[in-house]
Amino acid sequence: MAFIGLVGENSLEYIELLLEIWKEGDCAVLIDYRTPIFSIINMLKEYSTKKCYIDKKLIKSNEIDNIDISFIKYDSNCNDVLLVPKYIYSLFAPNYNNNPAVVIFSSGTTGSYKGIIMSHNAINLNADMIINKMGLKQNDSLYIIKKFSHSSTLVGELLVSLKTNIKLYIGPLILPPRIILKNIELYKISVMCINPSILKLFILECSKKKYSLYNLSKIFSSGDKLYLNDIVKIEELLPNIKLFNMYGLTEAGPRVTMQDITHCTKTSVGIPLEGVEIKIICNNKISCGYYTHGEVYVKTPCYALNYNYKENNEEIWIRTGDIGYVDENNELYIVNRLDDVILLNSHKIYPYFIENKMLELFRIDDCVILKCYNKLKDKYIICCAYTGEKMNELHIKNILKDYLIDYEIPTLYFHFIEIPKNSNGKTDRKKIRKHIESMMNFHIQK
């Protein structure tokens, strides 16, 4: 078994190469095509990779001189929306052995990347679990607009399509929302898997123009927090479409929980997939009761091969780093990332709660609550970055007094044209914080 690199945009050629790597019994090292070439080389070296397939548009010959890795360039068509032909489905063979299948690079909390090795059993079993929840029909069609190198796309969309034999469309990844919505119309797409950032863009576009999305029946959302305000807007704009929220992490297969018809309380992320267990651990290291906030732990048969797990009596529980709770119906609610919870003057502040309230009360499109260092006053304060209609700061504070505790009300508000996102579509809180702090310091220096 060898580790074989694969770098490129979504294309038929990419899928064929991936399936060929698996057919040969090797493990595919999947790297985001936007990664700089020297970072790609370092990632490949981490797994002693000697061969890497790479889209020829992404590399120059002088960049790989004197490199002990054989880069095999391939042509790809990723300029148009394409229906995946049936012969590609025939190349796929379900595999449930425990040999390494893929290395997925997931961004860590430090900003560095960690390679997560998933077995064939883990990704195939997780795809089966997802299929059981999605309720797909043979005449369904799915349109992928996220990169294959992301675990959620690979397992929850590509493998799901190959296993169920439904129509699968792929196309360019960087498109305006109006073009994506036009494609959904044109190709009669019935199922979409998107992240909340793209969902927000859909909402803005659909509020400006009416689209004929008569075939679209289900949207599955994952990858970041889904706000109540966005759920309500989707229901108003597209009442015939059912929105299902999901939750997971790469080292867990990746999917952990999903909403379905009977378990879809608006802000929950659903119930555990079959074979998956969830527990909420409080500060005293014991399991929490219903509605009590604590850290989310996951036990799943789809865990990564190289992850550092805490084993107890042969049970493997993954510490997610997310704060959440469960209700009496076993639905999971994610409150915040543990790293994002703000401690200020001995108070614990949950940004997600304040962000939801901001979106509910004001005519804004997006917002982020975070702790920033105010150099002028030599102290940390709560700041709000938001997009949409520009607002009067005093007016905001006066309204928030009726809904938030004093220490939860942001001190400063910054209007952004666009909220920065990372390569996976998640809010880039570090970039926002750095920008806000530089703006405050700039005023001090002036």
N, C-alpha and C positions, 0 to 999 in steps of 0.2 A: 504493500500500500504506500502510495506517495501523495504528498500534498501538492496539488496543481493549482496555480493561480488563475483567476478569471476576472478580467476588468473590462467593463464596457457598459454602454447604455442598453436599455431594454431592446431586444431584437430577437428575431427568430434564430439567428446564428448563435446568440448567447444561450438560448434555451437548448439548442442542439449540442453545443459544447459542454454545457452542464450535464446533460443526460449521458453524453459520451464519457465524461470523467467518471460518473457513477457506474456506468456499464463496465469500465475497466477496473473497478474495485478501488478507485482512488478517492481522495477527499478534495473537494473544491474549496479553495481559499477565495472567498468573494470579497472584493474591495470596491468601494464606491468610486465610480469613474471620475469624480471631481477631485479625488485625492492627488496631491502633487506627486510626481514620479519618484522623487527620492524618498518620500514617505511610503509609497507603494513598495519600493525595494526593501526598506527596513521591515515592513510588515511581512513580506515574503520570507525574508531571511530568518525571522522569528520561528518559522516552521520548516526551516531547511528546504525551502521550495527551490527546485532546480528548473522548473518549467512554468511559464505563465502565458496564457492566451490573453492578448490585449488588442482592443480595437485600434486599428492603425492610425486613426485620427487623433489618438491620445498620446502618441509617443514619437519622438524624433530619434534618429539613429545615434546621434552623438550623446544622447542622454543615457544610453545603456552600454557605452564602450567600457570595456574592462570590468563588466559586471558578471559574476559567476551564476547568472540565471539566464536561461534560454527564453527570450521573449518571442512568442509566435504571434505575428500580426494577422488579424483577420478583418475582412470587410463586413460591414453590417448596414442594414437599411433600417434607420430609426427616424426617418423623416416623415413617415406617413402612418396613419392608423392601419393596422394589419390584423386580419383574422388568422389566428394560429391554425394551420392546416392539420388535417387528421393524421397525416403521417408522423407528425411530431408526438401526438398522443400515443402512437404505437411504439415509440422509442422509450416510453416511460414504463418502468417495472417497479411496483411497490416492493419495498425492501424493509424488513423488520429486524435485521441483525444489529448488533451493538458496535459495529465498526464506525469510525468517523465518516460522516457524510459531508459536512460543511464546516468551515470556520467563518463565523460572522463577527465583524468588528463593531463593537458597541461603544459609544462614547461614554466614558466614565465621568464621575463627578468632578474630577480634576481637569477635565478637558482632554486628557490623553485617551488613547484607544486601547481596548483590551480585546484580544481574540477569544471568542467563545466557541468551543468545539461541540457540535451537536452530532449525535449518532443518527444512522438511518432509522432506527427504531423510534427515536425521540420525535423526529420531524414527521415521519409517516403516521405515527400514532396520534400526534397532536393534530395533524390534518384531518384524520378520521373523527376526532372529537369535535372539531370545528364544523365538519360536514353535518354531523348529527344535530348541531344547533342551528345551522343556517337555514335549514328547510328548503334547499334548492330543488327546482323542478328541471326536468330534462330539456325543456325549451327555454331555460334561463340563459342569459348572456352576461358575461362579466367583462368590465373594461378596467385594465390596470393602468394607473397613472402614478404609481410609486416605484422606486427602483427595486430591482430583483435582489440586490445585495442587502436589503433590509429583511430581517427575519420574518416580520409580519407579512410582507409581500410574498416572500418565497414560500412560506408554509401556508399562510391563510388565504392566498389568492392563486398563485401558480400551481402548487401541489393540489389544492382543492379542485381547481379546474381540470387538471390532468386526471385526477382520480374519479371525478363525477362525469367526465366527458361532456361538460357543458361548453357552449361557445365561449371562446376567450379572445378578446381584442387587446392588442398592445399598441403603443404609439409613443410619440415624443413625450418627455417628462416635463419639460418647461413650456407650458402653454398658458395663455390667459384663460381665466374662468369661462369667458364667453365662448371660446373655441372648444373647451372641454364639454360645456353644456350643449353646444351644437353637435358635437360628436355623439353625445348620448342620444340626442334626437335622431340623428342620421342613421346610426347603427342599431337603434331600438334596444339600447342597453337596459337590462332589468335589475342588475345588482351592481353596487359600487362599494368599495372599501376605501375610506378616505380618513385623513386626520382632521381634527377640529379646526386647524388653521385654514385648510382648503374649504371646509364647510362654511366658515365665516365668509369667504370670498364668494361661494355659491349664493349665500343669503343676500349679500350686497348686489350681486349681479341679477338675481331673480327679483329683487325689489325694484330694479330699474326697468327690467324688460321681461315679458312673459315668454317662457319656453314651453314647448310641447313635449313634456316629459311623461307621456302617457304610459310608456312601457316600464319606466323606472318604478319598482315596487319596494325595494329595500336599500337602505344605506347603512353600512356598518362603520362605526366610528371608533378609532383607537389611536394611541400614540401621544396624547396629551389630554389635559383636562377639558371636558365638555361642559360648557356653562348652561345653566337653566335658561337663560335668556335666548341662547341660540336654539335650544330645543323648541322653545315656544315659537320662535320665528319660523323655523322649518315647518312646524305643524300648521302655521297660518298660511305660509306661502305655498307649501306643497302638501296639502292635506291627504292626498292619496298615497303618499310615500311613508313607509314605516321606518323610523330611525332606531337602530339598535346600538347601544354603547357596549364597548368591550374593554378588557384590561389584560395586560400581560407583560412579560419581560423576556428578553432574548434567551436568558439561561434557563427558562422554564418551558421552552418548546416552540413558540413563545406564548401561545394563548393560554390564559388561566381561567378567566371568567367571561361570560357573554350574557347579554340580555336575550330573552325570547318572548314569545307572545304572552306568556303567563307570568314572566318575571321581568318587568320593564318599568319599574318605578323611575320616574324621569331622570333623576340624577345618579342612579345606581349604575354600576358596571356589570350588573347581572349576577348570576349564581355560578359556582364552580362547574367546570366541565366534568363530564363523567370520569371518575378516577382521580380527580384533583380534590385536595382538601385545603381549607383556609382556616387560619387561626389568628386572632388579634391578641397581641401580647402587650400588657400594660407595664408601667414603670416598675412594678413590683415583680415582674417576670412571670406573672401568671396570666392565664387566658382571661380576656375581658368578657363581660356579658353583653347583651344586646345594646346597641347605641352608645357603647363606651369606646372612646377613641384610644387607639393604640397602634403599634407597628404591625403591618401585615406580614405574615409568614405563609409560605406556600409549600405544600407537599404534592409532588407530581411525578408520574413515571417518565416524564419527558424532560428530565433535567440534563444539563450540560455535562460532558465528560470531564472537563478540566476546571470545574468551578470549586471554590473552597467552601464546602458545606460543613455545617456542624452536625455530626452524627450522634444519635442517642438511641440505643437499642435498635440499631440497624434502620432507623427512620431518618430520612434526609429531608430537612426543612430548609427552604431557601428564605433568607432574610431579604425582603424586597427594598427596604429603605423608604417605604410609603406609609403614611399615617391614614388609617381608615377605621371603619366600623361595619358591623353587620346588623341587619334587622331580624325580626322574628321569622321572616321568610327565607333567610339565608342569603339575601341579596347583599352584595358588598358595595360600600361607598368609599371612594378615595377622597380624603380631605386635603391632603398636601403631601409633597415630598418631605421627608424628614429634614433634608438639607435646606428646604425653603421655609420651614417654620421659623418665625422671627422671635428671638428672645430680646426684650427691651425693658430695662428697668424692672427686672424680675417678672415681667408679664410675658405670657406665651401668646403670640399673635399668628392666626392662620390666614395667609394671603388669599387663598382660594375663596374663603367666606367673604372677605371684603371686596374682591374682584367681582364676585357674583352680584353683590349688592350694588356696586357701582354700575354694572351693566343693566341692572334692573331699573335703577332710578334715573339714569341720565342718557341722553342721546349720543352715546359713544359706541364705537365699533369693537374696541378691544382695550384691555387695560392690564397692567402688571403692578402688583404691590411688592415693594422690597425695601430692605434696610440699607441706607446709604450713610456714608460718613460726611458730615458737614464740617469742613475744615475751619470755617469762620468761627463757629461756636464750639469746636472741638468736642463734638458729640455725634452719636448716631441718631438718625431720624427716620421716620417712615415716609417714603416717597411713592408717588403714583405716576406711572407713565401710561398715557392713553392716546388712542387715535379716534378720529371722528370729529364731531362738532367741538370747536374750541369753547371752553367754559370759563366763567369767572370763579376764581379760587375761593373767595369768601362765600359765594353762593353755594358751592359744593359743600363746604364745611358746615354751613348752617343746616343744610338738608340732612347731612350724615349724622348730625347730633341726635336726630330722632331715631336712628337705627343702629348706631355703633357706640361702643364704650369710648370714652375720651381718648384713651391710649391707642385705639384702633384707627382713629381718624388720621389719614396722612397729613403730614405737615406741609409738604410741597408737592406741586402738580406740574408735570411736564408733558406738553403736547407733542406727539410724534406723528410724522407723516405715515410711518409704517413701523410696526413692532418688529424688531429683529428676530429672526428664527435661525436655528441651526440647520445642518444638512438633512436632518430627519423631520424637519417641520415643527420642531418643538421651540417654545419660547426661549430665547437666549438671554437668560437673566443676567449673566455675568457681563455681557456686552452692554445691556441696558444700564446696569449699575455703573459701569465704567464711564459711559457717556454722561449720565446724570452727575456723577461726582466731578467729572472734568468741567462740566458746565458751571457747577457751583464754585469750583476752584478758579475758573476763568474770571468770574465776577469779583472774586476776592482780590486776584492779582491786579485787575483794573482799578 
